[in-house]
Amino acid sequence: MNGINKLAGEWYHLLYNNVYGIRACALRLTNTYGPGMRVKDARQTFLGIWIRNLIEGKPLLVFGDGLQLRDFNYVDDVVEAFLIAALDPKADGEVYNLGSSEYVNLKDLASMMVELFKGGTFQIVPFPPERKAIDIGDYYSDFAKIKDGLGWAPRVSLREGLKRSLEILFSARKTLLGARSMILMNDFKAEPEELVRKELVAVERVIRSGWYILGNEVKAFESDWAARCGAKHAIASETAWMPSRSDSGASDRQGR
C-alpha cells in the first residue's frame, strides 16, 4: 500500500505539471537520516529506532541474516536535491531517484554504528512473521538520472553522516528520552485549575480557527507557550515522544 500511495502522489503532481502548468517534479527518496530524524519508532526509517536503542543502552536488532543491502542519504544532501530540482526548469515533469553509490548490508551497518557510538551491541534475530511478510530484501537506488540531468550527487559519506547524527542526538538525549519537566508541562492533574482552564481555552481557540498548522491562532498559541516555558520560540507539533512505563516507570503520556 505504501508504494501504491507514493506512485499515485507522483502522478497527481505530474498531471498538474503537464496539464495545468503548475511546476512539479517527484524525488524518490531512499533512507533519509540525520539529526532531526524520528527516533520514537521505525515508521520513517529503522535507523531512528537503532539510534534510540544505542542511546538507551539496548541492543540493535538485525532481522534475518543481516545481509540485506540498503543505501542512505544524509538530510543535508536531500535538502540540496530538493533545492536544485526546485530551481531548475529541466526538472519540471520529471521523476528522479535519490540514492548513494555507497550501500551496505544491515549487519555491517549495525557494527559501524556500535563502533561510532563507542558502545552498544547488536543481535541477529529471526524475522517476526509480520515483518517477514513485507520484507523487500535488497534495495539501493540508481541516481544516475538526477546526477546527469541536474548535477546532484550525495556528498556526505555514510560514516560521516552517522557520526554527526549520533553526536547531535546523543547530546540531546535528555529531550529525546523525555525530560521530566516536559512531562509535567502536559500533566493537567499536576497544574493549578486556573492554568488548566487557560490552556484549554487556548487549544479550543486554535481548533475553532480551523488552522491547525499555520495561522494567527497557532502563532499566538506558540508565543504564549514559549513565554510560559521561558523559551524564545515554541513549535506546535503532532506528538512528542515521552518515556513509556518500561522506560522510566512512569505511565505513557503524549504531548501536544
C-alpha positions in Angstrom: 0.0 0.0 0.0 2.8 2.4 0.8 4.3 2.1 -2.7 0.9 2.5 -4.3 0.2 5.7 -2.4 3.5 7.1 -3.3 3.1 6.3 -7.0 -0.4 7.9 -7.0 1.1 11.0 -5.4 3.7 11.2 -8.1 1.2 11.0 -10.9 -1.0 13.7 -9.3 1.9 16.1 -9.3 3.0 15.2 -12.8 -0.6 15.7 -14.0 -0.8 19.2 -12.6 2.6 20.0 -14.2 1.7 18.6 -17.6 -1.9 19.8 -17.8 -2.1 22.9 -15.7 1.4 24.2 -15.9 1.9 24.1 -12.2 5.6 23.3 -11.9 6.2 19.9 -10.2 8.6 17.0 -10.2 9.0 13.9 -8.0 12.0 12.9 -6.0 12.1 9.3 -4.8 13.9 9.3 -1.5 15.9 6.4 -0.2 16.6 6.0 3.5 17.0 9.7 4.7 18.6 10.2 8.1 20.1 13.0 10.2 19.9 14.8 13.5 16.2 15.7 13.3 15.0 12.3 12.4 12.2 10.4 14.1 13.6 8.2 16.8 10.5 7.1 18.7 9.8 4.2 16.3 10.7 2.7 12.9 7.9 4.3 10.9 10.2 6.5 8.8 13.4 4.6 8.9 14.8 1.8 11.1 17.9 3.9 11.7 15.9 6.1 14.1 15.0 3.3 16.4 18.5 1.9 16.2 19.9 5.3 17.4 17.3 5.4 20.2 18.4 1.9 21.3 22.0 2.9 21.3 21.3 5.9 23.5 19.1 3.8 25.8 21.7 1.0 26.1 19.6 -1.5 24.3 20.9 -3.9 21.5 20.2 -3.2 17.9 18.0 -5.9 16.4 19.0 -7.0 12.9 16.3 -9.2 11.4 17.1 -12.3 9.2 20.7 -12.9 8.3 21.6 -9.2 8.2 22.9 -9.4 4.6 20.1 -7.2 3.2 21.6 -4.2 1.3 20.5 -0.6 1.8 21.6 2.8 0.7 21.2 6.0 2.7 21.2 9.8 2.2 22.1 12.3 4.8 19.5 15.0 5.3 21.8 17.8 4.0 22.2 16.1 0.7 18.5 15.5 0.4 17.7 19.2 1.1 20.2 20.1 -1.6 18.5 17.8 -4.1 15.1 19.5 -3.4 16.6 23.0 -3.9 18.3 22.0 -7.1 15.1 20.4 -8.5 13.0 23.4 -7.4 15.3 25.9 -9.1 16.0 24.1 -12.4 13.2 24.1 -15.1 14.7 21.0 -16.5 13.3 19.1 -13.6 9.7 20.0 -14.4 7.6 16.9 -15.0 10.4 14.5 -14.2 10.8 11.7 -11.7 14.2 11.3 -10.0 15.7 8.7 -7.7 17.9 9.8 -4.9 20.4 7.3 -3.6 24.0 6.6 -3.0 26.8 4.5 -4.6 27.7 3.6 -1.0 25.5 0.7 0.0 25.9 -1.6 3.0 24.4 -4.7 4.5 22.5 -4.3 7.7 24.9 -6.4 9.8 27.8 -4.2 8.8 25.8 -1.1 9.3 24.9 -2.1 12.9 28.6 -2.9 13.5 29.6 0.6 12.2 27.0 2.3 14.4 28.3 0.5 17.5 31.8 1.5 16.6 31.0 5.1 16.0 28.9 5.3 19.2 31.8 3.7 21.1 29.5 1.3 22.8 26.4 -0.9 22.4 25.7 -4.2 20.9 23.7 -5.7 18.1 21.9 -9.1 17.7 20.9 -11.1 14.7 17.4 -12.3 15.3 14.7 -14.1 13.2 12.2 -12.0 11.3 8.9 -11.5 13.2 6.3 -13.1 10.9 4.6 -9.7 10.2 7.9 -8.1 9.2 8.9 -11.1 7.0 5.7 -10.7 5.0 6.7 -7.2 3.9 10.5 -7.5 3.7 11.8 -6.1 0.4 15.2 -7.8 0.5 17.9 -5.7 -1.0 17.2 -2.1 -2.1 19.6 0.6 -3.3 18.9 3.2 -5.9 20.3 4.2 -9.3 20.5 8.0 -9.1 22.3 8.5 -12.5 19.3 10.4 -13.9 19.5 13.3 -11.4 23.3 13.2 -11.4 23.5 13.6 -15.2 20.5 15.9 -15.6 20.8 18.2 -12.6 24.3 17.6 -11.3 23.2 16.3 -7.9 25.2 13.6 -6.1 25.4 12.9 -2.3 28.5 14.5 -0.7 28.2 13.2 2.9 29.6 9.7 3.4 27.6 7.2 5.4 30.2 7.1 8.2 30.4 10.9 8.5 26.6 11.3 8.4 26.1 8.7 11.1 28.9 10.2 13.2 27.2 13.7 13.0 23.8 12.2 13.8 24.9 10.2 16.8 26.8 13.1 18.3 24.0 15.5 18.0 21.2 13.1 19.0 23.3 11.9 22.0 23.9 15.5 23.1 20.1 16.0 23.0 19.3 12.7 24.8 17.5 14.4 27.7 14.9 15.8 25.4 14.7 12.6 23.3 14.2 10.5 26.4 11.6 12.8 27.8 12.9 15.3 30.3 10.8 15.3 33.4 10.0 19.0 33.0 8.5 18.2 29.6 6.2 15.6 31.1 4.9 17.9 33.9 4.0 20.7 31.4 1.4 18.4 29.9 0.2 16.8 33.2 -3.0 18.7 33.7 -3.7 16.9 37.0 -0.5 18.5 38.5 -1.3 22.0 37.4 -3.5 24.7 39.0 -7.1 24.6 37.9 -7.0 28.2 36.6 -3.9 27.4 34.5 -5.6 24.3 33.0 -8.7 26.4 32.0 -6.4 28.9 30.2 -4.6 26.1 28.4 -7.9 24.5 27.3 -9.2 27.8 26.1 -6.1 28.4 24.0 -6.3 25.0 22.5 -10.0 25.4 21.7 -9.3 28.8 20.1 -6.8 27.1 17.7 -9.3 24.3 16.8 -12.2 26.7 16.2 -9.9 28.8 13.9 -9.7 25.8 11.5 -5.9 26.4 11.2 -4.0 23.6 12.9 -0.6 24.0 11.4 -0.4 27.7 10.3 -2.4 30.8 11.1 -2.6 33.5 13.6 -4.2 31.4 16.4 -1.5 28.8 16.2 1.2 31.5 16.1 -0.4 33.1 19.2 -0.6 29.7 21.0 3.1 29.1 20.3 4.1 32.5 21.5 2.1 32.0 24.8 3.6 28.6 25.3 7.1 29.8 24.7 6.7 32.6 27.2 5.3 30.1 29.8 8.3 27.8 29.3 10.8 30.6 29.4 11.9 29.9 25.8 12.4 32.2 22.8 10.3 30.1 20.5 7.8 27.2 20.6 6.5 25.0 17.7 3.2 23.1 17.9 3.6 19.6 16.6 1.5 16.5 16.3 3.0 14.4 19.1 6.1 14.3 21.3 7.6 11.0 22.4 7.6 10.5 26.2 9.1 7.6 28.1 6.9 4.5 28.4 6.3 2.5 31.6 9.2 0.3 30.6 11.5 3.3 30.0 11.1 5.1 33.3 8.4 3.5 35.4 6.0 6.3 34.5 2.9 5.8 32.5 2.8 6.8 28.8 2.0 10.3 28.0 1.6 12.1 24.7 2.5 15.8 24.5 0.7 18.1 22.0 
